[in-house]
């Protein structure tokens, strides 16, 4: 009798092990699709490649080009709040598919704008930005559910694609523009090709089978919003992304303004994107090891990188290296805060709470690049913008450290 029982247990264990292996494999397929999806979305970090063609061919001002970039970020983050809730209620596949369609339609609309600022703003800034928001949150929340024990790593891996997408698009867009393609034609190509890829990746997204009701818990927003530790994440996100986006939105013009050739400045754009992608993975690993400390540490690294840009004028290699370090520090913003939300409130809270923290990124998306453009238009130099970025980060490190210390002892609040 005992032998029969042992055989039954052995068979059950084998079946369970096989199921776990299959689930793990499916989880990594979802992660792979998420990385590809994020690479398409991350093309917005190559926006500075379009600044000079828009100014030269269609007479847009520097401020106007940065307003478009800022609106992309703002629409992206606001849409995430609704998309985060919707993908929990419906499915990440549906929400991401809607986002893919909007992304493609927005960029294609801009390609028929004739260089009109309002139409480009509507197409790429608003429609395309909302599409990014609908797509972005789905893979992020889904990957954490597949691998809650590796939340820092899988979050970093997923969003690394977002940072790396700037590398790909900077080279592709640069090649197309340098070979005689009009910037509006490039917009159309991006809308068509990326829209299709995003739809395919969206079809792969799914949550693990058997996710319990407890694991789908909702957060008590009223109580969370009274917690100082939550607001420390908001402040940290704003300060880090304000400084980072002020540089990223203007990195190529910054390079050309200090004497670099367009090719050298283009390399700096790619270097920044590479640093952004690598930083997201590395900071995810760092977070899994040291936890919350990774937040002020990453901001400090970003501040040092921004300061490195100041004395690097005139040297293409040094400027590119400094740009890569800016990307490396900036990339942490999209890993450590999402992972900390999961640590504080549970992995299912990422889809609900992280978009709210991410609103700080939307605000900085409007202010950072636009302030950088305005400072250049007023002074003819990006030096003041670099100084403002460094001061912002230092202030952020100080403020979030104080707030976080006051927040010790607060506990996660979840309801089923």
MIFI-851108 format. One record per residue: z, x, y of N, C-alpha, C in turn; residue in three letters. Coordinates in pm, whole numbers, padded with zeros to 5 digits, always signed. Each point is the difference from the previous one (the first is absolute). Layout:
residues N
ZXYZXYZXYALA
...
end
This chain:
residues 416
+00000+00084-00122+00000-00084+00122+00000+00086+00125UNK
+00079+00108-00005+00008+00090+00115-00133+00068+00024UNK
-00073+00029-00111-00131+00065+00015-00099-00093+00070UNK
+00006-00128-00037-00088-00098+00065+00032-00010+00148UNK
+00130-00004+00030+00043-00007+00140-00047+00120+00078UNK
+00014+00118-00063-00043+00123+00068-00150-00002+00027UNK
-00077-00053-00096-00145-00008+00018-00036-00094+00115UNK
+00070-00112+00005-00024-00096+00108+00031+00063+00136UNK
+00115+00071+00008+00038+00066+00125-00101+00108+00038UNK
-00044+00074-00104-00097+00107+00025-00132-00057+00053UNK
-00044-00112-00060-00123-00063+00045+00014-00051+00143UNK
+00117-00058+00028+00024-00052+00135+00003+00113+00102UNK
+00065+00111-00039+00006+00116+00091-00139+00057+00025UNK
-00081+00005-00108-00137+00052+00014-00081-00088+00093UNK
+00013-00133-00017-00071-00094+00085+00043+00015+00146UNK
+00132+00018+00019+00051+00014+00135-00051+00129+00063UNK
+00000+00109-00079-00049+00127+00052-00148-00009+00036UNK
-00079-00070-00085-00142-00016+00028-00022-00079+00127UNK
+00083-00103+00017-00009-00084+00120+00033+00081+00125UNK
+00103+00087-00011+00040+00083+00114-00111+00097+00038UNK
-00063+00058-00105-00109+00094+00025-00117-00071+00070UNK
-00033-00121-00050-00109-00076+00060+00031-00037+00144UNK
+00127-00041+00024+00040-00035+00136-00008+00121+00093UNK
+00045+00115-00053-00005+00122+00081-00144+00036+00035UNK
-00089-00010-00100-00141+00029+00025-00058-00095+00103UNK
+00033-00128-00014-00051-00099+00096+00055+00028+00139UNK
+00126+00042+00004+00061+00033+00128-00073+00113+00070UNK
-00039+00103-00077-00071+00112+00062-00141-00038+00042UNK
-00060-00095-00071-00131-00051+00043+00014-00070+00135UNK
+00106-00077+00015+00027-00067+00127+00023+00103+00111UNK
+00075+00105-00033+00025+00105+00099-00131+00067+00041UNK
-00087+00028-00098-00130+00063+00030-00084-00088+00092UNK
-00005-00130-00030-00075-00093+00085+00062-00006+00139UNK
+00132+00010+00005+00069-00003+00129-00037+00121+00085UNK
-00008+00117-00064-00036+00121+00073-00141-00011+00059UNK
-00094-00051-00081-00138-00015+00048-00005-00100+00115UNK
+00072-00110-00014+00004-00101+00105+00055+00060+00129UNK
+00108+00076-00012+00061+00059+00118-00092+00104+00064UNK
-00080+00069-00080-00095+00097+00055-00101-00069+00091UNK
-00045-00117-00041-00093-00076+00084+00067-00043+00130UNK
+00122-00051-00012+00071-00048+00118+00035+00114+00095UNK
+00031+00117-00059+00042+00114+00081-00109+00063+00083UNK
-00123-00050-00014-00108+00050+00083+00026-00017+00149UNK
+00093-00088+00036+00028-00020+00143+00058+00128+00062UNK
+00056+00089-00082+00054+00124+00054-00109+00098+00039UNK
-00124-00035-00028-00113+00081+00049-00058-00062+00127UNK
+00075-00090+00062-00052-00072+00116-00047+00093+00112UNK
+00067+00113+00017-00038+00089+00109-00142+00053-00016UNK
-00057-00009-00122-00139+00040-00020-00096-00090+00077UNK
+00045-00124+00028-00086-00097+00068+00020-00001+00152UNK
+00104+00070+00047+00034-00007+00142-00112+00055+00088UNK
-00043+00121-00026-00105+00060+00084-00132-00077-00006UNK
-00050-00041-00120-00124-00079-00002+00011-00131+00078UNK
+00115-00067-00008+00018-00124+00074+00003+00025+00151UNK
+00060+00113+00039+00003+00034+00143-00139+00042+00049UNK
-00068+00084-00079-00128+00056+00045-00114-00102-00007UNK
-00005-00077-00109-00114-00090-00021+00020-00138+00063UNK
+00125-00046+00008+00023-00138+00047+00097-00007+00118UNK
+00035+00117+00056+00077+00008+00124+00139-00063-00008UNK
+00058-00005-00120+00139-00044-00009+00089+00110+00056UNK
+00110-00037+00062+00094+00099+00050+00089+00048-00114UNK
+00067+00112+00023+00095+00051-00100+00108-00104-00027UNK
+00046-00064+00106+00105-00102-00015-00050-00116-00088UNK
-00122-00044+00021-00055-00110-00080-00008+00037-00148UNK
-00044+00123-00029-00009+00041-00141+00139+00003-00065UNK
+00100+00036+00078+00135+00006-00055+00064-00139-00009UNK
-00044-00091+00087+00047-00138-00011-00050-00061-00132UNK
-00124+00028-00035-00055-00049-00127+00083+00053-00116UNK
+00026+00130+00001+00080+00060-00106+00140-00059-00004UNK
+00060-00020+00117+00133-00058+00005+00004-00143-00051UNK
-00103-00078+00033-00006-00140-00047-00019-00004-00151UNK
-00075+00093-00056-00013+00008-00146+00138+00010-00062UNK
+00080+00094+00051+00134+00022-00055+00089-00123+00021UNK
-00008-00060+00119+00083-00117+00028-00036-00118-00089UNK
-00130-00031-00009-00044-00112-00085+00036+00026-00145UNK
-00017+00122-00041+00032+00044-00136+00147-00028-00033UNK
+00090+00039+00090+00143-00015-00029+00047-00144+00010UNK
-00051-00075+00098+00039-00141+00012-00046-00078-00122UNK
-00124+00027-00044-00052-00069-00118+00081+00031-00124UNK
+00058+00120-00006+00080+00038-00117+00119-00091-00021UNK
+00059-00049+00109+00117-00088-00011-00035-00125-00079UNK
-00114-00061+00033-00044-00121-00069-00053+00033-00140UNK
-00073+00110-00010-00056+00038-00129+00108+00037-00101UNK
+00107+00063+00049+00109+00038-00090+00064-00120-00065UNK
+00024-00104+00078+00057-00123-00055-00099-00073-00090UNK
-00126-00003+00044-00102-00074-00074-00028+00061-00136UNK
-00001+00133-00008-00029+00062-00129+00115-00019-00099UNK
+00121-00023+00051+00112-00033-00090-00013-00144-00050UNK
-00045-00091+00087-00013-00142-00037-00122-00023-00088UNK
-00113+00058+00037-00124-00020-00075-00024+00117-00094UNK
-00078+00097+00044-00024+00119-00083-00057+00110+00087UNK
+00030+00127-00033-00057+00110+00079-00152+00005-00011UNK
-00054-00045-00111-00145+00002-00019-00070-00091+00102UNK
+00052-00120+00018-00060-00095+00093+00008+00050+00143UNK
+00119+00043+00040+00022+00045+00138-00085+00122+00031UNK
-00006+00096-00092-00080+00120+00021-00149-00033+00008UNK
-00045-00098-00077-00141-00040+00004-00036-00059+00136UNK
+00090-00080+00055-00022-00056+00134-00010+00114+00102UNK
+00090+00097-00014-00001+00114+00091-00129+00081-00010UNK
-00051+00017-00122-00123+00076-00020-00118-00067+00070UNK
-00008-00132-00010-00108-00074+00066+00010+00012+00152UNK
+00121-00011+00053+00018+00009+00144-00035+00140+00051UNK
+00040+00101-00076-00030+00138+00040-00152+00019+00012UNK
-00072-00039-00104-00145+00017+00001-00066-00078+00112UNK
+00040-00126+00018-00059-00085+00103+00025+00057+00140UNK
+00121+00052+00023+00035+00054+00132-00085+00119+00040UNK
-00017+00095-00092-00079+00119+00032-00149-00033+00013UNK
-00047-00093-00081-00141-00041+00010-00024-00071+00133UNK
+00094-00085+00042-00012-00067+00130-00009+00102+00112UNK
+00086+00103-00005-00002+00103+00104-00133+00074+00003UNK
-00065+00011-00115-00127+00073-00006-00112-00073+00074UNK
+00017-00130+00022-00099-00079+00074+00046-00028+00144UNK
+00096+00077+00047+00059-00024+00132-00086+00050+00116UNK
-00092+00092-00030-00077+00061+00108+00085+00090+00088UNK
+00116+00040-00052+00090+00086+00077+00094-00075+00090UNK
+00004-00133-00012+00090-00082+00083+00145+00024-00040UNK
+00082+00039+00095+00141+00026-00028+00073-00122-00057UNK
-00016-00121+00059+00071-00116-00055-00040-00031-00145UNK
-00127+00016-00035-00044-00032-00136+00052+00103-00099UNK
-00004+00127+00037+00055+00104-00088+00150-00022-00018UNK
+00067-00036+00110+00144-00027-00006+00029-00115-00095UNK
-00081-00107+00008+00018-00115-00088-00029+00036-00146UNK
-00114+00067-00021-00042+00028-00137+00086+00100-00071UNK
+00008+00122+00053+00075+00106-00065+00149-00012+00030UNK
+00033-00029+00127+00139-00004+00040+00078-00115-00060UNK
-00050-00123+00017+00076-00118-00043-00034-00042-00142UNK
-00126-00032-00027-00036-00048-00135+00018+00111-00103UNK
-00054+00118+00030+00017+00112-00092+00146+00040-00015UNK
+00075-00003+00111+00142+00035-00006+00080-00096-00087UNK
-00027-00129+00013+00067-00099-00085-00036+00023-00147UNK
-00127+00033-00024-00042+00030-00137+00076+00116-00059UNK
+00022+00104+00080+00077+00115-00047+00142-00043-00036UNK
+00062-00082+00085+00136-00045-00026+00012-00079-00128UNK
-00098-00087-00027+00002-00080-00123-00018+00089-00123UNK
-00082+00102+00014-00023+00090-00114+00116+00098-00021UNK
+00053+00054+00111+00094+00111-00007+00129-00034-00075UNK
+00059-00112+00031+00132-00032-00055-00005-00031-00149UNK
-00112-00051-00050-00008-00043-00140+00016+00115-00101UNK
-00077+00107+00010+00020+00109-00094+00136+00066+00014UNK
+00052+00006+00123+00129+00063+00022+00111-00074-00072UNK
+00008-00131+00021+00103-00081-00065-00019-00005-00151UNK
-00125+00000-00045-00029-00010-00143+00037+00127-00074UNK
-00031+00116+00055+00030+00127-00066+00150+00020-00019UNK
+00079-00038+00099+00145+00015-00010+00056-00086-00113UNK
-00062-00115-00024+00046-00088-00109-00033+00059-00136UNK
-00109+00072-00012-00035+00062-00127+00089+00119-00031UNK
+00039+00076+00103+00079+00121-00021+00119+00006+00097UNK
+00098-00089-00016+00114-00002+00092+00085+00126-00006UNK
-00004+00071-00114+00079+00122-00014-00066+00120+00066UNK
-00124-00016+00042-00073+00108+00069-00054-00051+00134UNK
+00081-00079+00069-00049-00069+00120-00051+00096+00106UNK
+00067+00112+00020-00046+00095+00099-00134+00061-00037UNK
-00014+00039-00127-00122+00066-00045-00120-00094+00001UNK
+00015-00120-00060-00115-00090-00007-00036-00056+00137UNK
+00100-00019+00086-00029-00043+00136-00079+00109+00072UNK
+00046+00124-00015-00071+00111+00061-00139+00018-00054UNK
-00014-00017-00132-00131+00015-00063-00096-00107+00049UNK
+00049-00124+00006-00086-00111+00044-00046+00019+00144UNK
+00094+00028+00089-00037+00011+00141-00064+00135+00033UNK
+00005+00094-00095-00072+00127+00021-00149-00028+00016UNK
-00047-00101-00072-00140-00038+00014-00032-00042+00142UNK
+00096-00066+00066-00021-00043+00138-00019+00120+00091UNK
+00082+00102-00022-00014+00121+00080-00127+00076-00036UNK
-00029+00008-00130-00119+00072-00044-00129-00068+00040UNK
+00006-00130+00024-00121-00072+00040-00058+00051+00130UNK
+00086+00053+00086-00048+00057+00124-00084+00124-00022UNK
+00033+00078-00105-00077+00120-00033-00141-00040-00040UNK
-00009-00094-00092-00130-00044-00050-00088-00055+00112UNK
+00057-00092+00078-00081-00064+00102-00035+00095+00115UNK
+00089+00094+00029-00031+00095+00107-00122+00083-00035UNK
-00011+00042-00126-00117+00078-00042-00126-00087-00007UNK
+00016-00118-00060-00116-00089-00014-00051-00046+00135UNK
+00091-00047+00085-00041-00048+00133-00057+00114+00083UNK
+00065+00118-00008-00050+00114+00074-00140+00040-00044UNK
-00023-00001-00131-00133+00034-00052-00105-00100+00047UNK
+00032-00128-00009-00096-00104+00040-00033+00007+00148UNK
+00103+00018+00083-00021+00004+00145-00078+00125+00039UNK
+00037+00114-00058-00069+00125+00033-00146+00000-00046UNK
-00033-00085-00096-00138-00006-00050-00077-00117+00060UNK
+00043-00044+00115-00079-00095+00078+00032-00146-00020UNK
+00100-00032-00080+00036-00141-00019+00085-00048+00118UNK
-00037-00114+00053+00077-00060+00109+00137-00042-00051UNK
+00100+00010+00088+00137-00032-00041+00012-00144-00051UNK
-00079-00092+00056+00005-00139-00045-00058-00014-00141UNK
-00100+00081-00033-00053+00001-00136+00105+00050-00099UNK
+00078+00097+00044+00109+00051-00084+00103-00110-00024UNK
+00030-00079+00103+00093-00112-00016-00051-00096-00109UNK
-00130-00028+00002-00057-00093-00098+00011+00055-00142UNK
-00025+00128-00016+00012+00063-00132+00142-00008-00052UNK
+00096+00027+00087+00141-00007-00039+00036-00142-00043UNK
-00042-00099+00075+00031-00139-00033-00055-00041-00135UNK
-00122+00038-00028-00064-00040-00127+00059+00074-00119UNK
+00004+00132+00007+00044+00081-00114+00148-00017-00026UNK
+00080+00015+00103+00145-00010-00019+00041-00142-00037UNK
-00068-00100+00055+00033-00139-00034-00015-00027-00148UNK
-00108+00050-00060-00023-00020-00144+00104+00073-00083UNK
+00030+00126+00036+00099+00078-00075+00137-00068+00005UNK
+00037-00050+00118+00129-00068+00014+00007-00125-00087UNK
-00107-00075-00011-00001-00119-00085+00020+00036-00147UNK
-00064+00105-00045+00015+00044-00139+00144+00042-00028UNK
+00057+00077+00090+00140+00045-00019+00097-00116+00005UNK
-00026-00096+00086+00087-00117+00011+00006-00078-00132UNK
-00112-00004-00071-00006-00074-00127+00089+00063-00107UNK
+00037+00127+00017+00080+00070-00100+00149-00021+00022UNK
+00040-00033+00122+00142-00011+00031+00067-00113-00076UNK
+00119+00027-00052+00081-00102-00068+00143+00052-00009UNK
+00095-00092-00019+00140+00039-00017+00032+00007-00149UNK
+00105+00073-00039+00036+00009-00143+00033-00136-00058UNK
-00038-00020-00124+00034-00125-00068+00150-00002-00029UNK
+00056-00120+00007+00141-00014-00033+00094+00037+00113UNK
-00052+00012+00123+00087+00029+00113+00097-00117+00017UNK
+00126+00030-00008+00101-00107-00001+00020-00059+00139UNK
+00065-00116+00000+00027-00066+00127+00087+00086+00090UNK
+00097+00068-00061+00086+00088+00078-00075+00112+00065UNK
-00105+00047-00070-00080+00109+00054-00093-00048+00111UNK
-00017-00132+00011-00081-00056+00107+00087-00054+00113UNK
+00122+00053+00010+00098-00052+00095-00050+00007+00144UNK
+00048-00097+00079-00033-00003+00142+00117+00056+00080UNK
-00031+00059+00113+00103+00061+00083+00053-00101+00101UNK
+00130+00007+00025+00059-00081+00106-00029+00068+00133UNK
-00108-00042+00065-00046+00069+00119+00104-00001+00111UNK
+00069-00113+00018+00097-00009+00108+00106+00108-00008UNK
+00050+00026-00121+00104+00101-00014-00057+00141+00008UNK
-00118+00020-00058-00063+00132+00006-00024+00041+00144UNK
-00044-00093+00083-00031+00033+00139+00124+00034+00081UNK
+00118-00028-00054+00123+00039+00069+00051+00137-00045UNK
-00071+00062-00093+00044+00129-00052-00059+00115+00081UNK
+00087+00089+00044-00047+00113+00080-00089+00093-00081UNK
+00023+00012-00130-00082+00090-00080-00146-00049-00007UNK
-00019-00133+00003-00135-00053+00002-00070+00041+00129UNK
+00070-00011+00113-00060+00033+00127-00021+00149+00017UNK
+00077+00081-00074-00026+00144+00003-00137+00031-00059UNK
-00042-00079-00099-00133+00018-00058-00109-00042+00099UNK
+00026-00106+00074-00097-00046+00100-00017+00104+00110UNK
+00111+00053+00049-00005+00101+00106-00072+00125-00049UNK
+00034+00045-00122-00064+00119-00054-00149-00019-00017UNK
-00042-00115-00050-00142-00028-00016-00072+00002+00134UNK
+00062-00061+00102-00065-00005+00131-00017+00140+00060UNK
+00106+00076+00003-00006+00132+00064-00098+00093-00072UNK
+00004+00001-00133-00088+00088-00075-00145-00037+00014UNK
-00030-00127-00009-00140-00042+00007-00054-00001+00143UNK
+00086-00024+00099-00043+00009+00140-00052+00140+00029UNK
+00080+00099-00036-00040+00139+00025-00121+00038-00083UNK
+00001-00038-00127-00110+00037-00088-00132-00064+00041UNK
+00003-00127+00035-00122-00071+00035-00055+00045+00136UNK
+00088+00042+00090-00046+00053+00127-00088+00122-00023UNK
+00037+00082-00098-00079+00118-00033-00122-00037-00083UNK
+00020-00082-00104-00108-00033-00093-00115-00073+00070UNK
+00034-00092+00087-00104-00077+00068-00083+00083+00096UNK
+00049+00120+00033-00069+00083+00099-00030+00141-00050UNK
+00020+00026-00130-00001+00138-00047-00133+00071+00025UNK
-00112-00066-00022-00127+00068+00025-00023+00025+00148UNK
+00019-00100+00087-00011+00028+00143+00099+00108+00048UNK
+00120+00004-00061+00096+00105+00036-00061+00136-00029UNK
-00061+00012-00118-00061+00127-00037-00112+00041+00093UNK
-00090-00094+00031-00112+00035+00088+00047+00027+00143UNK
+00109-00065+00041+00050+00020+00137+00059+00139+00021UNK
+00040+00068-00110+00058+00135+00012-00101+00107-00038UNK
-00127-00038-00011-00103+00100-00020-00057+00012-00139UNK
+00045-00082-00093-00055+00007-00135-00136-00070-00004UNK
-00084+00043-00092-00129-00067-00019+00023-00133-00070UNK
-00097-00093+00010+00015-00127-00072+00020+00021-00150UNK
-00064+00101-00056+00015+00026-00144+00143+00046-00032UNK
+00054+00089+00084+00137+00047-00021+00100-00114+00014UNK
-00022-00084+00101+00089-00114+00020-00011-00098-00116UNK
-00121-00015-00056-00019-00087-00116+00075+00052-00121UNK
+00003+00132-00017+00077+00061-00109+00149-00031+00017UNK
+00047+00001+00125+00140-00031+00027+00033-00143-00039UNK
-00094-00093+00023+00019-00140-00041+00019-00006-00152UNK
-00085+00070-00072+00009+00002-00146+00129+00066-00046UNK
+00039+00110+00068+00123+00069-00036+00121-00089+00018UNK
+00000-00076+00110+00110-00094+00023+00007-00104-00110UNK
-00116-00050-00041-00004-00102-00105+00047+00057-00134UNK
-00038+00125-00029+00045+00064-00124+00152+00015+00002UNK
+00052+00047+00114+00145+00013+00012+00071-00133-00014UNK
-00062-00104+00053+00056-00134-00010+00010-00044-00146UNK
-00108+00022-00075-00003-00041-00140+00100+00080-00084UNK
-00001+00132+00017+00092+00086-00076+00144-00031+00037UNK
+00024-00022+00129+00136-00029+00045+00057-00125-00061UNK
-00081-00100-00021+00049-00125-00057+00050+00019-00143UNK
-00071+00078-00077+00044+00027-00137+00125+00087+00001UNK
-00005+00107+00079+00113+00094+00003+00128-00065+00050UNK
-00011-00081+00106+00120-00065+00051+00052-00106-00097UNK
-00090-00058-00080+00047-00092-00104+00086+00071-00102UNK
-00044+00119-00041+00078+00081-00095+00132+00043+00063UNK
-00007+00042+00126+00121+00042+00071+00099-00116+00009UNK
-00053-00119+00032+00089-00117+00011+00071-00028-00133UNK
-00073+00006-00111+00061-00027-00130+00113+00098-00031UNK
-00002+00115+00065+00102+00102-00026+00118-00008+00097UNK
-00027-00026+00130+00108+00007+00098+00028-00133+00071UNK
-00083-00102-00024+00026-00131+00057-00018-00007+00150UNK
+00094-00069+00068-00013-00032+00142-00019+00123+00088UNK
+00053+00113-00039-00010+00122+00081-00145+00037+00029UNK
-00091-00045-00087-00142+00030+00021-00052-00061+00129UNK
+00064-00104+00052-00049-00066+00122+00016+00089+00123UNK
+00123+00044+00036+00010+00090+00116-00068+00135-00025UNK
-00001+00045-00124-00066+00127-00032-00150-00008+00027UNK
-00062-00111-00037-00144-00016+00021-00033-00010+00148UNK
+00085-00067+00077-00022-00009+00145+00010+00137+00066UNK
+00095+00079-00046+00015+00136+00053-00124+00083-00029UNK
-00054-00015-00122-00121+00072-00036-00118-00042+00087UNK
-00010-00130+00028-00109-00050+00085+00012+00055+00141UNK
+00123+00006+00052+00021+00052+00135-00044+00146+00009UNK
+00038+00080-00099-00039+00140-00002-00152+00014-00004UNK
-00065-00087-00076-00145+00005-00012-00069-00033+00131UNK
+00050-00101+00071-00059-00037+00129+00014+00115+00099UNK
+00117+00064+00000+00022+00112+00091-00096+00115-00033UNK
-00036+00015-00128-00093+00105-00041-00138-00016+00064UNK
-00037-00124+00035-00131-00023+00060-00012+00063+00139UNK
+00114+00010+00071-00003+00044+00139-00056+00141+00017UNK
+00047+00099-00079-00052+00136+00021-00124+00033-00082UNK
-00058-00099-00070-00110+00030-00092-00138-00018+00062UNK
-00005-00030+00131-00127-00024+00067-00090+00124-00008UNK
-00127-00024-00026-00097+00109-00002-00026+00059-00136UNK
+00088-00022-00095-00019+00053-00135-00023-00117-00095UNK
-00120-00009-00055-00032-00112-00088+00085-00003-00124UNK
+00026+00116-00061+00077+00005-00123+00146-00037+00024UNK
+00058+00049+00108+00140-00030+00032+00014-00148+00037UNK
-00097-00049+00076+00003-00141+00039-00008-00090-00123UNK
-00085+00035-00095-00013-00079-00123+00127+00006-00083UNK
+00063+00118-00006+00126+00014-00073+00109-00085+00062UNK
+00008+00004+00134+00099-00082+00069-00027-00148-00022UNK
-00127-00037+00001-00036-00140-00025+00040-00044-00140UNK
-00018+00090-00097+00039-00032-00138+00150-00024-00010UNK
+00078+00079+00073+00146-00019-00003+00041-00129+00070UNK
-00074-00039+00104+00026-00130+00063-00020-00111-00102UNK
-00112+00007-00072-00027-00099-00104+00106+00000-00108UNK
+00047+00119-00038+00102+00013-00105+00129-00071+00040UNK
+00044+00021+00123+00122-00065+00046-00020-00149+00022UNK
-00114-00036+00054-00031-00141+00026-00007-00080-00129UNK
-00054+00060-00106-00015-00070-00127+00130-00051-00059UNK
+00110+00067+00034+00130-00043-00052+00037-00140+00044UNK
-00048-00040+00119+00036-00132+00055-00038-00113-00094UNK
-00100+00019-00084-00052-00107-00083+00052+00007-00144UNK
+00099+00087-00020+00060+00016-00132+00150-00025+00006UNK
+00067+00075+00086+00146+00000-00001+00060-00134+00041UNK
-00065-00071+00091+00058-00128+00045-00019-00110-00105UNK
-00116-00002-00064-00022-00097-00107+00095+00027-00117UNK
+00016+00127-00035+00089+00035-00110+00145-00033+00034UNK
+00039+00019+00126+00137-00030+00041+00026-00150-00001UNK
-00101-00079+00037+00013-00145-00011+00028-00039-00145UNK
-00074+00060-00094+00021-00029-00142+00140+00042-00044UNK
+00050+00111+00053+00135+00046-00036+00108-00091+00055UNK
-00019-00047+00123+00099-00087+00062+00000-00141-00058UNK
-00119-00057-00020-00010-00144-00027-00071-00038-00129UNK
-00044+00097-00080-00071-00031-00124-00150+00013+00017UNK
-00070+00034-00109-00143+00030+00011-00084-00121+00039UNK
+00044-00121-00030-00077-00118+00039+00011-00030+00150UNK
+00096+00063+00067+00015-00019+00144-00105+00077+00078UNK
-00069+00092-00066-00100+00080+00071-00107-00089+00061UNK
-00046-00099-00075-00105-00089+00050+00047-00088+00113UNK
+00131-00028+00007+00052-00090+00103+00054+00074+00123UNK
+00079+00106-00024+00067+00068+00110-00080+00115+00060UNK
-00070+00074-00084-00072+00116+00052-00104-00037+00107UNK
-00072-00112-00015-00093-00036+00108+00069-00020+00135UNK
+00127-00042-00003+00073-00020+00126+00032+00136+00062UNK
+00044+00095-00083+00020+00136+00049-00132+00055+00051UNK
-00108-00034-00067-00132+00050+00032-00051-00052+00134UNK
+00061-00108+00051-00038-00049+00132+00022+00106+00107UNK
+00100+00087-00023+00024+00109+00094-00121+00092+00007UNK
-00066+00017-00113-00124+00078-00005-00110-00068+00081UNK
-00004-00134-00007-00099-00074+00079+00022+00019+00149UNK
+00126-00006+00043+00032+00019+00141-00037+00142+00044UNK
+00034+00097-00083-00034+00138+00034-00151+00022-00005UNK
-00069-00080-00083-00144+00011-00007-00067-00041+00130UNK
+00060-00096+00068-00053-00041+00130+00038+00102+00107UNK
+00127+00041+00001+00050+00085+00107-00041+00146-00014UNK
+00014+00056-00120-00024+00143-00019-00139+00047+00040UNK
-00105-00048-00068-00135+00045+00036-00040-00037+00142UNK
+00042-00119+00045-00038-00045+00134+00066+00086+00107UNK
+00129+00031-00018+00069+00088+00095-00065+00137+00001UNK
-00037+00050-00119-00068+00129-00006-00130-00001+00077UNK
-00079-00107-00015-00126-00012+00073+00022-00012+00150UNK
+00099-00079+00041+00030-00017+00141+00046+00130+00065UNK
+00085+00075-00071+00048+00127+00054-00116+00098+00020UNK
-00095-00002-00094-00117+00088+00016-00086-00045+00118UNK
-00023-00132+00009-00082-00051+00110+00062+00033+00136UNK
+00135+00004+00006+00068+00026+00127+00010+00148+00031UNK
+00023+00083-00103+00029+00142+00023-00114+00093-00040UNK
-00093-00049-00085-00106+00086-00048+00044+00096-00108UNK
+00121-00021-00053+00056+00089-00103+00084-00082-00097UNK
+00008+00049-00125+00082-00066-00101+00138+00066-00012UNK
+00031+00097+00085+00129+00069-00007+00116-00096+00016UNK
-00010-00091+00098+00109-00094+00025+00020-00094-00119UNK
-00109-00036-00067+00010-00087-00117+00076+00069-00113UNK
-00024+00131-00019+00070+00075-00104+00150+00008+00031UNK
+00032+00019+00127+00140+00008+00039+00070-00134-00024UNK
-00065-00108+00040+00057-00134-00022+00023-00024-00149UNK
-00093+00042-00084+00014-00018-00145+00123+00072-00052UNK
+00017+00125+00041+00114+00078-00048+00132-00061+00045UNK
+00008-00043+00126+00122-00062+00052+00032-00129-00075UNK
-00103-00079-00031+00019-00125-00072+00062+00025-00138UNK
-00050+00101-00070+00050+00028-00134+00145+00048+00005UNK
+00030+00089+00092+00137+00051+00012+00096-00116+00029UNK
-00040-00089+00088+00084-00116+00030+00019-00086-00124UNK
-00107-00016-00079+00009-00080-00121+00097+00056-00102UNK
-00005+00131-00022+00093+00064-00095+00143-00025+00042UNK
+00025+00016+00129+00136-00018+00051+00049-00144-00018UNK
-00084-00094+00039+00040-00141-00003+00021-00050-00143UNK
-00094+00028-00091+00014-00055-00135+00116+00063-00075UNK
+00033+00125+00031+00115+00062-00064+00129-00068+00042UNK
+00012-00031+00128+00119-00069+00051+00010-00140-00060UNK
-00113-00074+00001+00000-00137-00052+00033-00001-00149UNK
-00058+00093-00075+00021+00002-00144+00145+00028-00036UNK
+00065+00086+00077+00141+00028-00026+00086-00123+00023UNK
-00035-00078+00100+00075-00124+00025-00024-00102-00111UNK
-00117+00014-00068-00038-00098-00101+00053+00029-00138UNK
+00070+00111-00019+00052+00031-00133+00098-00107-00042UNK
-00006-00037-00125+00087-00104-00053-00065-00135-00008UNK
-00114-00018+00065-00072-00126-00011-00065-00007-00136UNK
-00003-00116-00058-00051-00015-00136-00123-00089-00001UNK
-00090+00019-00098-00118-00086-00010+00039-00145-00022UNK
-00073-00089+00059+00025-00143-00016-00126-00065-00054UNK
+00007-00050-00124-00113-00064-00065+00041-00137-00052UNK
-00095-00090-00002+00024-00130-00062-00112-00029-00096UNK
+00028-00072-00105-00104-00039-00094-00070-00124+00048UNK
end
